[in-house]
Amino acid sequence: MSVISRSSPNFDERDPAVPLQFIILHYTDMLTGEAALELLCDPAAKVSAHYMVEEDGQIFQLVDERKRAWHAGQSSWRGVTNINSASIGIELANPGHRNGYRPFPALQITALKALMKDIIARHNLSAELAPLGHSDIAPSRKEDPGELFPWRELAQEGLGLWPETRAEDYGHAEDGDIQQLLRAIGYDCPETGTYDRVTRAALLAFQRHYEPENLTGTPEQETVARLRALVRLIQPISAKVHPSGLPPQAA
């Protein structure tokens, strides 16, 4: 795996109290990869990522993994709010929803998978739980990498999880049940007992990741079944990764 160095000044020190545990995937939301690289390396922009993967599979490293890149913004996952300290950020060159969103080329995804496997091995991360999308950790603000990103393909290679439903997963769920399921997965979704705007945003983010053919933001039967199936997959893995029952917290 070849990596091209393209240094960005936009980073600071990680919080040593927050363990590295996530890989956050983004799209660049710009017309070209070169334009994205220029922005990510512009000190005035105050934004960066550790890596950017071009559509042709070229991998650029912008920030040393030991440092905290500025890619997550206001975000949360499983109670961790200092996501920049807890993660490695990877940008994928793609115009995004504003500029002609399109499928991610095979060369790009092949390079991404190799990079992710290397990061996971070097940092002893959970291959099942580490990969997340920007929309997962910030569902009210973000929609990248979006519904065209091949999450299922990655899960088939051990990078993330994919829910396989059973007959018992289908059935009615109250609004509070939906919120509990979303929280059990990791989404920041307070248990209000009503299907509010925050809940809808979290559910739509779930659909982008795990049910991309159905972006309704409503808890339909298949959506509820996949929520239950994913929780069933996550619980035993999470218990091993976080034996205390909760992930390390961050301010």
Residue pairs with C-beta under 8 A, 6 or more apart in sequence:
1 59
1 111
1 114
1 115
1 118
2 58
2 59
3 51
3 59
3 60
3 61
3 115
4 58
4 59
4 60
4 61
5 60
5 61
6 37
6 41
6 52
6 60
6 61
6 62
7 41
7 62
8 40
8 41
8 48
8 62
8 63
8 69
9 41
9 43
10 40
10 41
10 42
10 43
10 45
10 46
10 47
10 48
10 63
10 69
10 70
11 48
11 63
11 64
11 67
11 68
11 69
11 70
12 67
12 68
12 70
13 67
13 68
14 20
14 66
14 67
14 68
14 84
14 85
15 68
15 82
15 85
15 250
15 251
17 248
17 250
18 80
18 82
18 85
18 86
18 248
18 250
19 86
19 248
20 85
20 86
20 87
20 88
20 123
20 125
21 80
21 86
21 87
21 125
21 126
21 129
21 130
21 241
21 247
21 248
22 77
22 80
22 83
22 86
22 87
22 88
22 125
22 130
22 131
22 132
22 137
23 87
23 88
23 89
23 90
23 116
23 119
23 120
23 125
23 130
23 131
23 132
24 71
24 72
24 83
24 87
24 88
24 89
24 90
24 132
24 133
24 134
24 137
25 90
25 92
25 112
25 131
25 132
25 133
25 134
25 144
25 145
25 149
26 49
26 71
26 89
26 90
26 91
26 92
26 133
26 134
26 144
26 145
27 91
27 92
27 93
27 94
27 96
27 144
27 145
27 146
27 149
28 36
28 52
28 91
28 92
28 93
28 94
28 96
29 94
29 95
29 96
29 97
29 98
29 99
29 144
30 36
30 39
30 93
30 95
30 96
30 99
31 95
31 99
32 93
33 52
33 54
33 55
33 93
36 52
36 91
36 93
37 52
37 60
37 62
39 45
39 47
40 47
40 48
40 49
40 52
40 62
40 91
41 48
41 62
46 70
47 70
47 71
48 62
48 63
48 69
48 70
48 71
48 89
49 62
49 63
49 69
49 71
49 89
49 90
49 91
50 61
50 62
50 63
50 64
50 65
50 69
50 71
50 88
50 89
50 90
51 59
51 60
51 61
51 62
51 88
51 89
51 90
51 91
51 115
52 59
52 60
52 62
52 90
52 91
52 92
52 93
53 59
53 60
53 90
53 91
53 92
53 93
53 108
53 111
53 112
53 115
54 60
54 93
54 108
55 93
55 94
55 104
55 105
55 107
55 108
56 105
56 107
56 108
57 105
57 107
57 108
57 110
57 111
58 111
59 111
59 115
62 69
63 69
65 88
65 119
65 123
68 84
68 85
69 84
69 88
69 89
70 84
71 84
71 87
71 89
71 91
71 134
72 83
72 84
72 87
72 89
72 134
72 137
72 138
73 138
73 141
73 142
74 138
74 141
75 81
75 83
75 134
75 137
75 138
76 83
76 137
76 138
76 188
77 83
77 132
77 136
77 137
77 186
77 187
77 188
78 186
78 246
78 247
79 246
79 247
79 249
80 86
80 247
80 248
80 249
80 250
81 250
81 251
82 250
82 251
83 137
85 250
86 250
87 132
88 119
88 123
90 112
90 115
90 116
92 104
92 108
92 112
92 145
92 149
93 108
94 101
94 102
94 104
94 145
94 146
95 101
95 102
96 144
96 146
97 143
97 146
101 146
101 148
102 148
103 148
104 145
104 148
104 149
104 150
109 150
109 153
109 154
113 154
113 157
113 159
116 131
116 154
116 159
117 127
117 159
119 125
120 126
120 127
120 130
120 159
126 237
126 241
127 158
127 159
127 160
128 158
128 160
128 161
128 233
128 234
128 237
129 161
129 234
129 237
129 238
129 241
130 160
131 154
131 159
131 160
132 186
133 144
133 145
133 146
133 149
133 151
133 205
133 208
133 209
134 142
134 144
134 145
135 142
135 143
135 144
135 145
135 146
135 205
135 208
135 209
136 186
136 187
136 205
136 206
136 209
137 188
139 187
139 188
139 201
139 202
139 204
139 205
140 197
140 198
140 201
143 205
143 208
146 208
147 207
147 208
147 212
147 215
148 212
151 160
151 162
151 209
151 210
151 212
152 162
154 160
155 161
155 162
156 162
161 230
161 233
161 234
161 237
162 210
163 210
163 226
163 227
163 229
163 230
163 232
163 233
164 229
165 222
165 225
165 226
165 228
165 229
166 229
169 224
169 225
169 226
169 228
169 229
170 221
170 224
170 225
171 224
173 181
173 219
173 224
173 227
174 193
175 192
175 193
175 194
175 195
175 199
175 219
176 191
176 193
178 195
178 199
178 203
178 219
178 224
178 227
179 189
179 190
179 191
179 192
179 193
179 199
180 191
181 224
181 227
181 228
181 231
182 189
182 199
182 202
182 203
182 206
182 227
183 189
183 191
184 231
184 234
184 235
185 206
185 227
185 230
185 231
185 234
186 234
187 202
187 205
187 206
188 198
188 202
189 198
189 199
189 202
190 198
192 198
192 199
195 219
200 217
200 218
201 217
203 217
203 218
203 219
203 223
204 215
204 216
204 217
206 223
206 226
206 227
207 214
207 215
207 216
207 217
207 223
208 215
210 226
210 230
211 222
211 223
211 226
214 220
214 222
214 223
216 223
219 227
239 245
241 247
242 248
